[in-house]
Amino acid sequence: MSGALHPLASASVRLLAQPSRDEGQQWARDELSDPDYQDADLTLFERIGRAVSDFFSDLGQSVAGIDSAVLFIVLCVVLIAATVVIIWWVRRGAGVRLEPTAPRRAVFRSELDPRKLRSSAHTAAEAGDWRLAVQELVRAIFAEQADAHRITIDRASTAQELASAAGTARPQHAAGFTALAALFDEVSFSGGEVTRSDWDSCRALDDSVAGRARAGGGAT
């Protein structure tokens, strides 16, 4: 009997051992604030980002403690190069282009006027704006196919879709329409330089799908 607690004393101990509601909430917050729980909630990319951040933080502290000026400069260059490579790799993996791209706008519209587009194309060619010249001439070519009721153009149309439809209506010129669509997308979205040769190629394809021969030369 000497080692046993009185029933009332035992009940009192149990009551004292149970936390209040506020204490229980605080204990739960303290437990969940443990770094082990926080690490478990991180996504894969967040963990990679934290590891990279910790690596560069530790490396920076190591570099700061170097007495040799030459070694310090070398390590700084290595650090910068590694940062550039990591940024390039991440952006490349995410499909982000590093080079500037041409601004995107509506590719085709249902209210295209072939004659106005041809006039705009030649005006742009005379001014040396080869990108706009090619774009407007390709638009004119497909607008002519729409006027002939071979294809239908709406605001959601792409060059490749129109080329496919035009090629189905005129299979003997399918390759020419496909090449025109590819050229349009290249000059519109690649961000690369557009030259006089691109304009000449576009005009040659225009002649091909129209079934006419063009005498050589001039910009217009």
Phi and psi in degrees as a GROMACS rama.xvg file:
@    title "Ramachandran Plot"
@    xaxis  label "Phi"
@    yaxis  label "Psi"
@TYPE xy
-67.1661  -26.5524  SER-2
-89.5762  -9.90195  GLY-3
-95.3995  148.227  ALA-4
-89.5688  146.289  LEU-5
-61.6104  143.077  HIS-6
-51.8517  -40.8687  PRO-7
-67.4123  -37.8044  LEU-8
-66.9872  -39.7126  ALA-9
-63.1757  -41.4993  SER-10
-64.0965  -37.7824  ALA-11
-64.8343  -39.3406  SER-12
-63.0387  -42.3403  VAL-13
-64.4913  -39.1783  ARG-14
-65.5631  -40.7251  LEU-15
-66.6413  -30.5399  LEU-16
-75.8257  -21.8793  ALA-17
-81.4965  127.455  GLN-18
-74.7508  158.614  PRO-19
-72.9597  172.858  SER-20
-61.0247  -45.418  ARG-21
-65.1101  -39.6837  ASP-22
-65.7823  -38.6367  GLU-23
-62.9496  -42.2921  GLY-24
-63.4044  -40.1708  GLN-25
-66.398  -39.2776  GLN-26
-62.3509  -40.4708  TRP-27
-64.5833  -42.3217  ALA-28
-62.9696  -42.5005  ARG-29
-62.7553  -39.2536  ASP-30
-68.1097  -43.6352  GLU-31
-72.7553  -18.5377  LEU-32
-79.0859  -3.85139  SER-33
-59.9676  132.448  ASP-34
-54.1557  -28.0222  PRO-35
-63.0454  -38.3834  ASP-36
-70.3223  -41.7605  TYR-37
-61.9456  -41.8682  GLN-38
-64.3454  -34.4082  ASP-39
-67.4242  -26.896  ALA-40
-85.1674  -8.73186  ASP-41
-73.4505  142.852  LEU-42
-77.0025  171.298  THR-43
-59.1746  -44.5959  LEU-44
-68.7151  -33.8285  PHE-45
-66.8021  -37.7077  GLU-46
-66.2692  -41.3291  ARG-47
-62.3423  -44.2906  ILE-48
-61.3135  -40.5966  GLY-49
-66.2828  -40.2381  ARG-50
-63.8007  -42.7221  ALA-51
-64.4848  -42.8274  VAL-52
-62.0709  -44.5167  SER-53
-63.2469  -38.5512  ASP-54
-61.4545  -48.6189  PHE-55
-70.0347  -30.801  PHE-56
-65.6498  -45.6007  SER-57
-65.143  -40.0651  ASP-58
-65.5928  -38.9061  LEU-59
-64.039  -39.1118  GLY-60
-66.0262  -37.1316  GLN-61
-66.998  -41.3639  SER-62
-64.626  -40.0678  VAL-63
-63.7864  -23.9909  ALA-64
-90.7547  3.93624  GLY-65
-84.0565  133.533  ILE-66
-85.7132  -30.851  ASP-67
-74.883  123.155  SER-68
-65.7089  -40.2746  ALA-69
-64.3531  -47.7473  VAL-70
-63.9708  -35.3841  LEU-71
-62.1782  -45.0619  PHE-72
-64.8921  -43.0415  ILE-73
-59.7798  -46.3358  VAL-74
-65.6852  -34.7668  LEU-75
-63.737  -42.586  CYS-76
-62.8534  -43.5255  VAL-77
-61.8136  -41.5498  VAL-78
-62.7492  -44.3612  LEU-79
-64.5553  -43.9523  ILE-80
-61.4235  -42.1881  ALA-81
-63.6719  -38.7518  ALA-82
-63.079  -44.308  THR-83
-62.1679  -44.0268  VAL-84
-62.3393  -42.4053  VAL-85
-64.5746  -44.0354  ILE-86
-61.645  -44.3121  ILE-87
-61.2807  -43.7024  TRP-88
-64.8745  -42.227  TRP-89
-65.4012  -44.5026  VAL-90
-69.1074  -35.0186  ARG-91
-65.9843  -41.8848  ARG-92
-66.4504  -28.4169  GLY-93
-86.5323  -0.294459  ALA-94
76.9575  22.3501  GLY-95
-92.0499  126.005  VAL-96
-77.1133  136.169  ARG-97
-86.9752  -26.884  LEU-98
-85.1848  153.682  GLU-99
-66.3009  145.342  PRO-100
-118.051  156.237  THR-101
-67.7899  142.993  ALA-102
-62.0031  137.389  PRO-103
-87.6264  144.081  ARG-104
-143.935  -179.725  ARG-105
-56.2704  128.361  ALA-106
-72.9615  -53.6152  VAL-107
-135.988  154.974  PHE-108
-129.302  152.191  ARG-109
-71.7577  -22.2139  SER-110
-98.8921  45.2689  GLU-111
-80.0499  136.75  LEU-112
-110.197  111.599  ASP-113
-57.4804  -41.1024  PRO-114
-67.0027  -43.3046  ARG-115
-65.2188  -38.3509  LYS-116
-66.703  -39.4265  LEU-117
-64.762  -41.352  ARG-118
-63.326  -41.9901  SER-119
-64.3703  -37.8857  SER-120
-62.9802  -46.2996  ALA-121
-70.7436  -34.2729  HIS-122
-62.9045  -42.765  THR-123
-65.076  -38.1855  ALA-124
-64.5585  -40.6997  ALA-125
-62.2585  -31.6658  GLU-126
-85.9131  -2.53597  ALA-127
79.6875  12.7446  GLY-128
-89.2396  80.7569  ASP-129
-67.7716  -32.0304  TRP-130
-62.1147  -53.0659  ARG-131
-64.698  -36.6269  LEU-132
-60.439  -46.3458  ALA-133
-65.492  -45.198  VAL-134
-58.9915  -47.3422  GLN-135
-68.4122  -35.3283  GLU-136
-68.8244  -40.4652  LEU-137
-63.8175  -41.5259  VAL-138
-60.0238  -41.8183  ARG-139
-62.3481  -41.4341  ALA-140
-62.2132  -46.0561  ILE-141
-72.9518  -31.5375  PHE-142
-63.2117  -35.4136  ALA-143
-64.9806  -37.6871  GLU-144
-66.8375  -34.8329  GLN-145
-68.8047  -40.2428  ALA-146
-62.2116  -31.066  ASP-147
-84.4498  5.46586  ALA-148
61.7491  30.9197  HIS-149
-90.9533  -29.3393  ARG-150
-137.738  167.33  ILE-151
-122.103  131.307  THR-152
-111.485  132.75  ILE-153
-133.914  -179.179  ASP-154
-67.4283  -19.3083  ARG-155
-94.3317  0.573758  ALA-156
-67.7316  142.468  SER-157
-111.877  163.131  THR-158
-61.3863  -40.4271  ALA-159
-66.0108  -39.0176  GLN-160
-64.8393  -43.0205  GLU-161
-67.1424  -37.9316  LEU-162
-63.4967  -40.1742  ALA-163
-64.297  -44.2647  SER-164
-65.7044  -42.9303  ALA-165
-66.2592  -37.7632  ALA-166
-65.9918  -33.1222  GLY-167
-68.4567  -39.047  THR-168
-73.6537  -32.3024  ALA-169
-132.598  75.4213  ARG-170
-58.7696  -27.1079  PRO-171
-68.158  -16.7865  GLN-172
-116.553  15.6594  HIS-173
-58.2969  -41.9333  ALA-174
-63.681  -38.5665  ALA-175
-65.8411  -42.6795  GLY-176
-63.9294  -40.6852  PHE-177
-62.5577  -41.9162  THR-178
-65.49  -37.8223  ALA-179
-63.3081  -43.1075  LEU-180
-63.79  -42.1745  ALA-181
-63.366  -40.2056  ALA-182
-66.6686  -40.9222  LEU-183
-60.316  -47.8612  PHE-184
-63.9923  -37.8113  ASP-185
-63.8819  -48.7324  GLU-186
-74.8884  -24.0192  VAL-187
-84.4971  -37.8524  SER-188
-120.993  -9.38843  PHE-189
-79.1963  -25.6782  SER-190
79.9854  -1.53182  GLY-191
-79.6821  171.051  GLY-192
-73.0272  138.444  GLU-193
-106.347  131.645  VAL-194
-118.937  176.541  THR-195
-60.3191  -34.3516  ARG-196
-64.424  -32.7209  SER-197
-65.3628  -40.793  ASP-198
-63.838  -43.8878  TRP-199
-63.089  -39.0486  ASP-200
-63.9679  -41.0126  SER-201
-63.7627  -41.6924  CYS-202
-66.9337  -37.88  ARG-203
-64.9613  -40.5728  ALA-204
-66.9705  -36.9858  LEU-205
-59.4094  -46.6987  ASP-206
-62.6408  -36.994  ASP-207
-65.3053  -47.9588  SER-208
-73.2732  -22.1486  VAL-209
-86.3992  -10.7511  ALA-210
69.6905  35.2649  GLY-211
-126.532  156.789  ARG-212
-101.154  138.391  ALA-213
-117.03  130.908  ARG-214
-68.8548  148.434  ALA-215
-58.5116  171.483  GLY-216
74.5173  -118.146  GLY-217
-45.0484  163.851  GLY-218
-66.103  -27.5156  ALA-219
